[in-house]
Amino acid sequence: MTIKDIIDSWKEEIESINIRGYARKIESIDFFQMNQYYTGHPQLTYCYKVNFNFQDSIPPTNPCVEITLESGEIKKNKENWHHELQRRFILKFGTPIETSQYGDIKFQNEICDYMVDQGYRFIIQFYLPGVISKLREDKIEQILNI
């Protein structure tokens, strides 16, 4: 399994979340190996950061962002969508050690350092060997439970 395979599977999973008709598409994905930017840190050799940039969002720094009033149901569906996104990835990465009200979730384990749901993008900083090990464990468990 390659880094691209993992990111593609996460993209599919994110786009499959549908809360009463509210779903989101990813417009672009940026990813890089952390040791390219932070040299001299051997622990970052297999550490990657991926940004899933959503199609339906404009970064909050854009001066053209319009403020609209949403019905309670639409707002609730959006909130539930973000909760479901975070829930699914917490299941993948383990118990968080810290969660902020702004969407920052810290793990700092062998699988993931942190993830951030910023609304217009979803960021994950993870360790490829840890993710692959977890995927293998999950697959073996699935096979044994059949």
Residue pairs with C-beta under 8 A, 6 or more apart in sequence:
1 132
1 135
3 31
3 48
3 128
6 128
6 131
6 132
6 135
7 29
7 31
7 50
10 50
10 52
10 124
11 26
11 29
11 52
13 88
14 24
14 26
14 52
14 85
14 122
15 23
15 24
15 25
15 26
16 23
17 23
17 24
17 81
17 84
17 85
17 88
19 77
19 78
19 80
19 81
19 84
20 73
20 77
20 80
21 77
22 74
22 77
22 78
22 80
22 81
23 81
24 54
24 55
24 56
24 81
25 54
25 55
25 56
26 52
26 53
26 54
26 55
27 53
27 54
27 55
28 53
29 50
29 51
29 52
29 53
30 50
30 51
30 53
31 48
31 49
31 50
31 51
32 48
32 49
33 44
33 45
33 46
33 47
33 48
34 41
34 44
34 47
34 48
34 49
34 125
35 41
35 42
35 44
35 45
35 47
38 44
46 127
46 128
46 129
47 113
47 125
47 126
47 127
47 128
48 125
48 126
48 127
48 128
49 123
49 124
49 125
50 123
50 124
50 126
51 121
51 122
51 123
52 121
52 122
52 123
53 120
53 121
54 119
54 120
54 121
54 122
57 119
57 120
57 121
58 64
58 65
58 120
59 120
60 119
60 120
70 78
82 103
82 117
82 119
85 117
85 122
86 103
86 105
86 115
86 117
89 105
89 115
89 124
90 96
90 105
92 111
92 112
92 134
93 107
93 109
93 111
93 112
93 115
93 126
94 107
94 109
94 111
94 112
95 107
96 105
96 106
96 107
97 106
97 107
97 108
98 104
98 105
98 106
99 105
99 106
103 116
103 117
103 118
103 119
104 114
104 116
105 114
105 115
105 116
105 117
106 113
106 114
107 113
107 114
107 115
108 114
109 130
110 127
110 129
110 130
110 133
111 126
111 127
111 130
111 131
111 133
111 134
112 124
112 125
112 126
112 127
112 130
112 131
113 125
113 126
113 127
114 123
114 124
114 125
115 122
115 123
115 124
115 125
116 122
116 123
